[in-house]
Amino acid sequence: MSWLILVIAGLLEVVWAVGLKYTHGFTRLTPSIITVVAMVTSVALLSWTMKTLPVGTAYAIWTGIGAVGAAVTGIILLGESASPARIVSLLLIVCGIIGLKLSAH
């Protein structure tokens, strides 16, 4: 169950990371509320998973999901670069996430 909650926390990290762009420095109310709620929920869920998962593993996977998710969202929705080097780098992060999951006790 902790792993599923960790994935949800990571996906919420994507929501707030991308949401920051739409807050315009927290001057737009609705995107700001969505972003803050996603932030608080994401960190709370991460904290909950750390009751049973190693801190380093949980945090690295959470940030990895957030980083890859935000970058992919930027590529798909915001027209950001999808250069081969960027794609390979994202795949390396995914490999690291998988490696951490497989090596967790």
Secondary structure, 3 states (H helix, E strand, C coil): CHHHHHHHHHHHHHHHHHHHHHHCCCCCHHHHHHHHHHHHHHHHHHHHHCCCCCHHHHHHHHHHHHHHHHHHHHHHHHCCCCCHHHHHHHHHHHHHHHHHHHHCC
